[in-house]
Amino acid sequence: MGKRSRPRIGGLTSHWSTGRRIAFLAAVLTVLLAGAGLAAYLTTGGGRGSAPAAKPSASAPTASPGTTTPASGTATGTVSPPPRLSDPLAYGRAAAVMLWSYDTRATTRDQQLAGMHAWMTTETKYTDWTSIQSQVPDPLLWSRMRDQAQYATATVSQSRFPSAFKQALAEDPAALTEAYIYAVTVTGKQTIAWKDAKGGAENRSVTLAVQCRPSADCALVAIAPNTAP
């Protein structure tokens, strides 16, 4: 399979529309980014993703996002388990590596979803599984990737709080203390390979919503819109 036609996962896709992303952030981060801070956060580059993931071909059936929640106890193949961290920046780095990594040679699509789901917050009031699930190709495309023995690894170069997020918290520090959800922008590189020694690498960037309550491990909430640097 040539480089131009290779499918991949782990980027911001069009499955989660700009409107839905903004609506989600408005609901989840209202307690975080009050008043003008919220408006600035949602309007500063909101909904502009980086390096969109390749879409399935027009003939490939697309799984309906948000309709599949992996059953508890499902084997997760090569998906790494969530780390026990209390630092949102560190958790964001780990989550980005998880999202940008996969191995169709040893992991089924259901296992990939189950492994990713284990990283999510259990607080259903905030969690947006749809935004994470939409990173995984539909079953037909996953099977084609497996036929090509495709897999990906990832490295992270930086994680940071976007400036709009820091500004909003500076204006209202107490706003964080209800949901404890942080915006974390992570940059790095994804390396993709498949049979016949073919492959390539791409720079990646994603903004994640990460929940880190005091005295509790962090958890993934959603893929969020990108914000200003």
N, C-alpha and C positions, 0 to 999 in steps of 0.2 A: 504494500500500500504506500503510495507516494505521500510526501509531506503535505501537499496541498489538500488532500482529502481526509487527513486524519481527524477523527473525532477526539474530543477531550472533555474533561470536566474540571470544575474548580474555579470558574470565572463568574462574574456577574452576568446573568443571562437575562433575556427579555421576558422570561416567564413571569417574573415579578415586576409588573409595570411600574412606571414612575409614580403614578397616582396611588397605587396600593402601597408602595414603599413609604411615600410621604404620609399617607393615612395611618400606617402602622406606627411610624415614628411619632406622629402627633399624639397617638393614643398612649404609647408606651413611655415617651419621654416628656410628657406634659409636666410631671412632677419634677423632672430634671431641669428642663430648660423653660423657665417661666417667662411669660411676657415677651419682651423684645428679644430675649435670648433664644427662645424657641423659634421665633420667626426668623432670626438670623441663621440659626442652625439649619432649618428646613429649606431656606432659600439660597444658601451659599453652596452652589454646586450640587444640591440635592437631586438624586436620581440619575446623575451622570456616572455610570459605571466605567471601570477600566478593563480593557482586554476582554470583551465579551466572549463567552464560550461558543464554540461551534455548535450550530443547531443540527438536529437530525434532518435527513433528507425529507422532501415533501411526501415521499411514499411511506415513510416510517411512522407507525402509530405513536403518538405522544401520550405518555402517562399523564393523567390528570393530577396536577400538583395539589398537595394537601389532603389527598384521599387515602394515603397509605401511612399507617403508623406501625412500625415493626413490632412484633410481639415480644414481650419480655422473655429473655433467655435465649433469643435467637443467636446462633453463632455469628461472629462478626468478621471472620476471615482475617485479612491483613490490616484492617482498620485499627489504629492505635486506640487504646482506652483513654478516657479523659484523665488528665493529671490532677492531682490534688494541690491546687494553687490558690492563693488568696490575692495575688497581684493581677489586676486586670490586663496590664501590658504583657506580662508573661503568659497569661492564659490566651490572650489574643494571638500571640506568636504561635503557641502550640496549636490553637484551633485552625489557624491559617494553613499550617503544614498539613494538618489532617484533611482539610478541605481540598488542598491541591495535590494530595497523594492518593493513589489507588493502584490496584494490581488485579486486572481482570483474569490473569492466569490462575490465581489462587482464591479469588473472592467473587462470589455471586453478587448480582445486583441487590438482592434482598439482604445479604450480609453487609454490603456497603451501606445501605440505608439504616440497618440496625445499629451498625457501629457509629454512624454519624448521630443517630438519635440519642445515643447514650451521653453525648456531650451537652444535650439541651437542658435548660432549666426545667424543673418540674412545676414551676408556677405557671399554670395555664393562662393566667390573666395577662402574662407578658410574652410568653413564648410564641414564636412564629416559625413553626416547623416547615411551612410551605416554602419559605425563602431558602432554607437549607436543602430540602428535598429536591428542589428544582435544579440543583447543581448536578444531579445524577441523570445521565441520559435515559431515554425510554428503554424498555426491555430489548427491543430489536437492535437498537444501536449498541447497547451494551454487549449483546451476543456477537455483533460484528467486530467490536473492539477485542473481544475475547478470542475470536478467530485469528486475529492478528497478534495475539499475545501482548497486548498493549498494557503498559504500566507507567506510572509517573511517580517521581520523587520531588521533594521541595525543600528549599532552604529559605530562611528569613533573614533579611538584612536589617530591618528596623520595625519597631512598633511605637506608636505615639498617640497622644490624645489630640484630635484636630483642634485647631485654634478656636473655632467657633464654640466647641464644647467647653474648652477651658475658660473662655470669656464668659459664657453663660453661667458656669459654676462660680466664677469669681463674683458675678453680680448677685447670685443667690446661692450661697454654699449649702444652705439647709435643704434646697430642693432635691439633693441627692438622697436624702435619708429615708425616703419611702420605698423606692424600688431598687436603689443601689445599682443602677444600670449605667455603664460607661460606654462611650463611643471610642473604639480603638481602630486606628488605621494601620494596617500591616502591609509592608512591601517585601518582596522577595523574588525568588526565581523558581519556576517549575520546569523540570526536565522530563521529557516524554520519550519513551522508547517502545519499539515493537520489533517483531521478528525480522530477520535478514539484516540485523544490526542497523536499522534505521531509527531516526529520532531527531530531537531538536530541543531547544530550551527557549523559554520566554520569560520576560519580566512580568511580575504579577503585583497587583495591588487590590486590597479589599478593605472595606470599613465594616467592622463587626459591632454588634451590640452585645456586651458582656455583662453579666450580673455577678457581682461579688459582694454578698452580704457579710457583715462583720461576723467573725467566728464561724464562717461556712466556706466551703470550697466554691470557687467561681464556676459559672456555667454559661453556656452559649444561649443567647436569646434570638438573634437573627442576623442576617446580612443586611446592613443598613446602607442608606445612600452615602456616597462619598461627600466629603465636606471640603471646605477650603483648607489649604495646608496649615 
